[in-house]
Amino acid sequence: MPISATSARPAQRLMSADDALARILAGVPALPAVDVQLLDALGLVLAEEISADRDVPPFRNSAMDGYAVRGDDVATAPTRLRVVGEVAAGGFPDRAIGKGEALRIMTGAPMPEGADTVVRVEDTDNASDVVTITAPTPKGISVRQAGEDLRAGETILGTGTVLRPAEIGLLASVGRARVRVRKRPRVAVFSTGDEIADLDAPLGKGQIRDSNRYTLASAIRAMGAEPWVRGIVPDSPDALHAALREAMAADAIVTSGGVSVGDHDHLKPVLSELGTIDFWAIAIRPGRPLAFGALKDGERRVPIFGLPGNTVSALLTFEIFVRPALLRMQGREHVSRPRTTARLLEPIEKIPSLRFFARGIHDAGAGTVRLTGPQGSGILRSMSLANCLIDLPAGRDRYEAGESVDVILTEQPEPR
């Protein structure tokens, strides 16, 4: 299949990264809400409002092991109190506490009537009949009040909340074994090209091992989506067509390679048959070529991202364009990594017309950043060593040591 004239025609101008990202975010569909088991909801976006079904905790209880007492009896020390019983977590006191009395109590156990204070066991002689309080204890200390965490009927989590471990715990505390969330994206990922071979295959002349599938699948998993790892698609329109038809079962598709305008770059014309496709030359380095569009599967639109074949370019364009899109599909409001500024430790030269995303090592304590080393688009180690991207805008050809530069903190999650 020949490449269409439209697909092969070079872009009349380079699109900015910001404009490309805005178009991508506007073009990806929101995933539907689904019910999942509570532990499967971690990292997903809540699609319902959650209210407390009861007070949490439902009763006054002790915050530590010790003795439940009347605060007025332990304002001074030493003092001796008669021990009238014991209550453990899961039990319930069988009597109230009167003046001069104490009840041995364990962490989490209900407080008896009449008691308003817990003396920690370290401030006693730990006796079981008559206990000596060895230190004054402030009234009301170490007692958790009923409803201190949550009140019955109170809205505790709103729609759009990203569920972290703390939110999972809140849901468990109000008895939610299942919860309604935005679906976790299932993302088909495959590589294209006759020049790449799988890890356990012998390398032919002119071939390299396929690292992109594994890099991109890992990036997909790391950001909370589910990678559906496919194979290597040879430089054949028919093979690509079949692979894309199968991949439509996913929520999104990520490919690498085949987005230039060479004689064997078939991605764009095949995509044009199966859906709609935009192909952009973006004013960035690395990662200038990018294909974005959607395949049509009945009423469904499946976003597809055609990333460059160079290893650094593929991972970097995933970070800049695909990761935010997958987050937006899940209902995330904030899809950009946190940023900071840092003092550059070495000069950096760049092409003036391009925005350069250099791979860097950020020292938060010192407020500095430096390059990881050589910055070629095929040097994947530059990404392995990096904990940030140094974002150098177009318009200049050199940045000097000591200048303040923008830094994207790629090891930190997006704000909630």
Secondary structure as the mmCIF struct_conf table of DSSP 4:
data_model
#
loop_
_struct_conf.conf_type_id
_struct_conf.id
_struct_conf.beg_label_comp_id
_struct_conf.beg_label_asym_id
_struct_conf.beg_label_seq_id
_struct_conf.end_label_comp_id
_struct_conf.end_label_asym_id
_struct_conf.end_label_seq_id
HELX_LH_PP_P HELX_LH_PP_P1 PRO A 2 SER A 4
HELX_RH_AL_P HELX_RH_AL_P1 ALA A 5 ALA A 8
BEND BEND1 ARG A 9 ARG A 9
HELX_LH_PP_P HELX_LH_PP_P2 PRO A 10 ALA A 11
BEND BEND2 GLN A 12 ARG A 13
HELX_LH_PP_P HELX_LH_PP_P3 LEU A 14 LEU A 14
STRN STRN1 MET A 15 MET A 15
HELX_LH_PP_P HELX_LH_PP_P4 SER A 16 SER A 16
HELX_RH_AL_P HELX_RH_AL_P2 ALA A 17 GLY A 27
BEND BEND3 VAL A 28 VAL A 28
HELX_LH_PP_P HELX_LH_PP_P5 PRO A 29 PRO A 32
STRN STRN2 ALA A 33 GLN A 37
HELX_RH_3T_P HELX_RH_3T_P1 LEU A 38 ALA A 41
TURN_TY1_P TURN_TY1_P1 LEU A 42 GLY A 43
STRN STRN3 VAL A 45 LEU A 46
BEND BEND4 GLU A 48 GLU A 48
STRN STRN4 ILE A 50 SER A 51
BEND BEND5 ASP A 53 ARG A 54
STRN STRN5 VAL A 56 VAL A 56
BEND BEND6 PRO A 57 PHE A 59
STRN STRN6 ASN A 61 SER A 62
BEND BEND7 ALA A 63 ASP A 65
STRN STRN7 GLY A 66 VAL A 69
HELX_RH_3T_P HELX_RH_3T_P2 GLY A 71 VAL A 74
BEND BEND8 ALA A 75 PRO A 78
STRN STRN8 THR A 79 VAL A 87
TURN_TY1_P TURN_TY1_P2 ALA A 89 GLY A 90
BEND BEND9 ASP A 94 ARG A 95
TURN_TY1_P TURN_TY1_P3 LYS A 99 GLY A 100
STRN STRN9 GLU A 101 ILE A 105
TURN_TY1_P TURN_TY1_P4 THR A 107 GLY A 108
HELX_LH_PP_P HELX_LH_PP_P6 ALA A 109 ALA A 109
STRN STRN10 PRO A 110 PRO A 110
HELX_LH_PP_P HELX_LH_PP_P7 MET A 111 PRO A 112
TURN_TY1_P TURN_TY1_P5 GLU A 113 GLY A 114
STRN STRN11 THR A 117 ARG A 120
HELX_RH_3T_P HELX_RH_3T_P3 VAL A 121 ASP A 123
STRN STRN12 THR A 124 THR A 124
BEND BEND10 SER A 128 ASP A 129
STRN STRN13 VAL A 130 ILE A 133
BEND BEND11 ALA A 135 ALA A 135
TURN_TY1_P TURN_TY1_P6 LYS A 139 SER A 142
STRN STRN14 VAL A 143 ARG A 144
HELX_LH_PP_P HELX_LH_PP_P8 GLN A 145 GLN A 145
TURN_TY1_P TURN_TY1_P7 ALA A 146 GLY A 147
BEND BEND12 GLU A 148 ASP A 149
STRN STRN15 LEU A 150 LEU A 150
TURN_TY1_P TURN_TY1_P8 ALA A 152 GLY A 153
STRN STRN16 THR A 155 LEU A 157
TURN_TY1_P TURN_TY1_P9 THR A 159 GLY A 160
STRN STRN17 VAL A 162 VAL A 162
HELX_RH_AL_P HELX_RH_AL_P3 PRO A 165 SER A 173
TURN_TY1_P TURN_TY1_P10 VAL A 174 GLY A 175
BEND BEND13 ALA A 177 ALA A 177
STRN STRN18 ARG A 178 ARG A 182
HELX_LH_PP_P HELX_LH_PP_P9 LYS A 183 PRO A 185
STRN STRN19 ARG A 186 THR A 192
TURN_TY1_P TURN_TY1_P11 ASP A 194 GLU A 195
STRN STRN20 ILE A 196 ALA A 197
TURN_TY1_P TURN_TY1_P12 LEU A 199 ASP A 200
BEND BEND14 ALA A 201 ALA A 201
HELX_LH_PP_P HELX_LH_PP_P10 PRO A 202 LEU A 203
TURN_TY1_P TURN_TY1_P13 LYS A 205 GLY A 206
STRN STRN21 ILE A 208 ARG A 209
HELX_RH_AL_P HELX_RH_AL_P4 ASN A 212 ALA A 222
TURN_TY1_P TURN_TY1_P14 MET A 223 GLY A 224
STRN STRN22 GLU A 226 VAL A 233
HELX_LH_PP_P HELX_LH_PP_P11 PRO A 234 PRO A 234
BEND BEND15 ASP A 235 ASP A 235
HELX_RH_AL_P HELX_RH_AL_P5 PRO A 237 ALA A 247
TURN_TY1_P TURN_TY1_P15 MET A 248 ALA A 249
BEND BEND16 ALA A 250 ASP A 251
STRN STRN23 ALA A 252 SER A 256
BEND BEND17 GLY A 257 GLY A 257
BEND BEND18 SER A 260 GLY A 262
TURN_TY1_P TURN_TY1_P16 ASP A 263 HIS A 264
HELX_RH_AL_P HELX_RH_AL_P6 LEU A 267 LEU A 274
STRN STRN24 GLY A 275 ALA A 281
STRN STRN25 ILE A 282 ILE A 282
BEND BEND19 ALA A 283 ALA A 283
STRN STRN26 ILE A 284 ARG A 285
BEND BEND20 PRO A 286 PRO A 286
STRN STRN27 PRO A 289 ASP A 297
TURN_TY1_P TURN_TY1_P17 GLY A 298 GLU A 299
STRN STRN28 ARG A 300 LEU A 307
BEND BEND21 GLY A 309 ASN A 310
HELX_RH_AL_P HELX_RH_AL_P7 THR A 311 THR A 317
HELX_RH_PI_P HELX_RH_PI_P1 PHE A 318 VAL A 322
HELX_RH_AL_P HELX_RH_AL_P8 ARG A 323 MET A 329
TURN_TY1_P TURN_TY1_P18 GLN A 330 GLY A 331
BEND BEND22 GLU A 333 GLU A 333
BEND BEND23 SER A 336 SER A 336
STRN STRN29 ARG A 339 LEU A 344
BEND BEND24 LEU A 345 GLU A 346
STRN STRN30 ILE A 348 GLU A 349
TURN_TY1_P TURN_TY1_P19 PRO A 352 SER A 353
BEND BEND25 LEU A 354 LEU A 354
STRN STRN31 ARG A 355 ASP A 363
TURN_TY1_P TURN_TY1_P20 ALA A 364 GLY A 367
STRN STRN32 THR A 368 LEU A 371
BEND BEND26 GLY A 373 GLY A 373
TURN_TY1_P TURN_TY1_P21 SER A 377 GLY A 378
TURN_TY1_P TURN_TY1_P22 LEU A 380 LEU A 380
HELX_RH_AL_P HELX_RH_AL_P9 ARG A 381 SER A 384
BEND BEND27 LEU A 385 LEU A 385
BEND BEND28 ASN A 387 ASN A 387
STRN STRN33 CYS A 388 LEU A 392
TURN_TY1_P TURN_TY1_P23 ALA A 394 GLY A 395
BEND BEND29 ASP A 397 ASP A 397
STRN STRN34 ARG A 398 TYR A 399
TURN_TY1_P TURN_TY1_P24 ALA A 401 GLY A 402
STRN STRN35 SER A 404 ILE A 408
TURN_TY1_P TURN_TY1_P25 THR A 410 GLU A 411
BEND BEND30 GLN A 412 GLN A 412
HELX_LH_PP_P HELX_LH_PP_P12 PRO A 413 PRO A 415
#
